[in-house]
Amino acid sequence: MFHISVLSDVLQIHPASFGLQRAQALSAAVHAKYSNRVLIGEGLAVALWDFLDVEEGRVRGGEGGLWFRATFRLVVFRPFAGEVLVGKIMGSDEIGIRVSLGFFDDIYIPSHLMPTPSAFDHAEQAWFWLFEASPEVAADPLLSSPDERMYLDAGEPIRLTVEDDIFEEPEPGPVQSAAVGGPGPPGANASIVTEGDDTKKTSPYRITGSIASQGMGLVSWWQGTEPVQGMEEDEYAMEEDE
């Protein structure tokens, strides 16, 4: 789910931060620039891990503050394909379901990656799944009665598998919503985009999830179905004793 990404950048320490220790001031500069930013091709930057190298600070003519060229490592969120995540349903429409992890809200489950038979109930504004259905109802789940429907309501915890992820480069234009770092180690040239930037029509980083496989879907659906740890070993030991 999380990995370490190495970046190199020039960080500015403003005069207001001169009273801090250098490490504190540089850490604050990294957090201000990168935390909750999408690194195109890398993932969502979550936190600073550590500094690998920091050069001496320099003063630029006509500007206040100090500038430091630094190489550092960031904790980046990017789950791998097939990884299981547990989040909460934010909302639904006829296209699919949107899921949040709390710190990341752009997980989408499209209709073709839901268990079958399932359908979207426009009155409830929620998807539902039918655990058992006749062939006629399975062909058109909306023929089912409300008592048969297992709804995926907003706010419910949901378990899903990661199918894919998509990065969207910022649109070129006079107003830029991304910055590009200078040359450096892997990840140094990754564009950074503020998560939740209102100037973008689509999120710069999106994850496609699936709940079509066994054990996926609402967490409440599968409570009590997990095998008790050690039960198989105990049963095997009892058979040997006999």
C-alpha positions in Angstrom: 0.0 0.0 0.0 2.8 2.4 0.9 6.3 2.7 -0.6 9.3 5.0 -0.3 10.0 7.5 -3.1 13.3 9.4 -3.4 13.1 13.0 -4.6 15.5 15.9 -5.1 14.3 19.5 -4.9 15.3 23.1 -3.9 13.5 24.1 -0.7 13.0 27.7 0.5 13.2 28.5 4.2 11.4 31.8 4.9 12.8 34.3 7.4 9.8 33.6 9.7 11.2 30.1 10.1 14.8 31.1 11.0 14.1 30.5 14.7 13.6 26.8 14.0 16.2 24.2 13.9 17.3 23.6 10.3 15.9 20.1 10.2 12.5 21.3 11.5 12.4 24.2 9.0 13.3 21.9 6.1 10.7 19.3 7.2 8.0 21.9 7.3 9.0 23.1 3.8 8.7 19.5 2.5 5.3 18.9 4.2 4.0 22.2 2.8 5.0 21.4 -0.7 4.4 17.7 -0.9 2.0 16.4 1.7 -1.4 15.4 0.1 0.1 15.9 -3.3 -0.1 13.4 -6.2 3.3 12.6 -7.7 2.5 11.7 -11.2 3.6 8.1 -11.9 4.4 7.6 -8.1 1.2 8.0 -6.0 -0.1 10.2 -3.3 2.6 11.7 -1.0 1.7 11.1 2.6 4.6 12.1 4.8 8.3 12.8 4.9 10.4 9.8 5.8 13.9 11.3 6.1 16.6 13.4 4.4 19.4 11.7 2.5 21.4 14.9 1.7 21.1 18.6 2.3 23.5 21.1 0.8 24.5 24.4 2.4 21.8 27.1 2.2 22.2 29.9 -0.3 20.7 33.4 -0.5 19.4 34.6 -3.8 19.8 38.2 -4.7 16.7 40.4 -4.0 14.9 37.6 -2.2 14.6 36.9 1.5 15.1 33.4 3.0 17.5 30.6 2.4 17.4 28.0 -0.4 18.6 24.5 0.2 19.1 21.7 -2.4 18.0 18.5 -0.7 17.5 14.9 -1.4 14.8 13.2 0.7 12.5 10.3 0.9 8.7 10.4 1.1 6.1 7.9 2.1 3.8 7.5 -0.9 0.5 5.8 -1.1 0.0 3.5 -4.2 -1.5 0.1 -3.6 -0.6 -2.7 -6.0 -3.0 -4.6 -8.2 -4.8 -7.3 -6.3 -4.2 -5.7 -2.9 -7.2 -5.8 -0.6 -8.4 -2.4 0.9 -11.1 -1.6 3.4 -12.8 1.8 3.1 -16.2 3.4 3.4 -18.7 4.1 0.7 -19.0 7.8 0.0 -21.8 7.6 -2.6 -23.2 5.8 -5.6 -24.7 6.5 -9.0 -25.7 4.4 -12.0 -22.0 4.3 -13.0 -20.7 2.8 -9.8 -19.6 3.3 -6.2 -17.1 5.8 -4.8 -15.0 4.7 -1.8 -12.9 6.7 0.7 -10.0 5.5 2.8 -10.2 8.7 4.9 -7.0 10.2 3.5 -7.8 9.3 -0.1 -11.2 9.6 -1.7 -10.7 8.6 -5.3 -11.5 4.9 -5.4 -14.2 3.9 -7.8 -16.0 0.6 -8.3 -17.6 0.4 -11.7 -20.8 -1.5 -12.3 -19.0 -4.3 -14.3 -16.8 -5.1 -11.2 -19.7 -5.7 -8.8 -21.1 -9.1 -7.8 -23.8 -10.5 -9.9 -26.7 -10.1 -10.0 -26.7 -6.5 -8.9 -28.4 -3.2 -9.9 -28.7 0.4 -9.0 -31.8 1.5 -7.2 -32.5 5.1 -8.2 -35.0 5.6 -5.4 -32.5 4.6 -2.7 -29.5 6.0 -4.7 -27.6 2.8 -3.8 -26.5 -0.4 -5.5 -27.7 -3.7 -4.2 -26.7 -7.4 -4.6 -29.0 -10.4 -4.6 -27.4 -13.4 -2.8 -29.9 -15.8 -4.4 -32.2 -15.1 -7.3 -34.3 -17.0 -9.9 -33.1 -16.9 -13.5 -35.8 -14.3 -14.3 -34.8 -12.0 -11.4 -31.1 -12.5 -12.1 -31.7 -11.2 -15.6 -33.4 -8.1 -14.2 -32.5 -7.6 -10.5 -35.0 -4.6 -10.3 -37.8 -7.2 -10.4 -36.7 -8.4 -6.9 -38.5 -7.4 -3.7 -36.8 -4.9 -1.3 -36.5 -7.7 1.3 -34.2 -9.6 -1.0 -31.8 -6.8 -1.7 -28.5 -6.4 0.1 -27.9 -2.7 -0.3 -24.4 -1.0 -0.4 -25.4 2.1 1.5 -23.3 5.3 2.0 -21.1 5.1 5.1 -20.9 1.3 5.2 -17.4 -0.3 5.5 -16.5 -2.1 2.3 -13.8 -4.5 1.3 -12.4 -4.4 -2.3 -9.5 -5.5 -4.4 -7.4 -3.1 -6.5 -7.8 -3.6 -10.2 -5.9 -0.7 -11.6 -4.9 2.9 -11.1 -4.8 5.9 -13.4 -2.7 9.1 -13.4 -3.9 12.2 -15.2 -1.3 14.8 -16.2 -2.3 18.4 -15.5 -3.8 20.3 -18.4 -1.3 22.7 -20.1 -2.3 26.4 -19.9 -1.5 29.7 -18.2 -2.6 28.5 -14.8 -0.6 25.5 -13.8 -1.8 23.2 -11.0 1.4 21.1 -11.0 5.1 21.8 -10.4 8.0 19.8 -11.7 11.1 19.2 -9.7 14.6 19.6 -11.1 17.0 16.7 -12.0 17.6 14.1 -9.4 17.1 10.5 -8.5 14.0 8.5 -9.4 10.8 10.4 -8.7 12.6 13.8 -8.8 10.9 14.8 -12.0 7.4 13.7 -10.9 4.7 16.3 -11.4 3.0 17.2 -8.2 -0.7 18.0 -8.1 -2.8 19.1 -5.1 -5.3 16.5 -4.2 -8.8 18.0 -4.4 -7.7 20.8 -6.8 -11.0 22.4 -7.9 -9.5 23.6 -11.2 -9.3 20.0 -12.5 -12.4 18.1 -13.7 -10.9 14.8 -12.8 -8.7 13.6 -10.0 -5.0 13.4 -10.9 -4.9 9.9 -9.4 -7.7 7.4 -9.3 -8.0 3.8 -8.3 -10.3 1.2 -9.8 -11.6 -1.4 -7.4 -13.6 -4.6 -7.6 -16.0 -6.4 -5.3 -16.9 -9.2 -7.7 -14.9 -11.9 -6.0 -15.7 -14.0 -3.0 -15.4 -12.2 0.4 -15.5 -8.7 -1.2 -18.3 -6.2 -0.7 -19.7 -4.9 2.6 -17.7 -6.1 5.6 -21.0 -7.0 7.3 -21.8 -9.5 4.6 -19.0 -11.8 5.6 -18.8 -11.4 9.4 -18.6 -14.7 11.1 -17.5 -16.6 7.9 -13.8 -16.4 8.6 -12.3 -19.7 10.0 -11.2 -19.6 13.6 -7.4 -19.6 13.8 -6.1 -22.9 15.0 -9.4 -24.8 14.5 -8.0 -27.0 11.7 -4.9 -27.9 13.8 -7.1 -28.8 16.8 -9.4 -31.0 14.7 -6.4 -32.8 13.2 -4.9 -33.4 16.6 -8.2 -34.9 17.8 -8.3 -37.3 14.9 -4.7 -38.5 15.7 -5.7 -39.1 19.3 -8.6 -41.3 18.2 
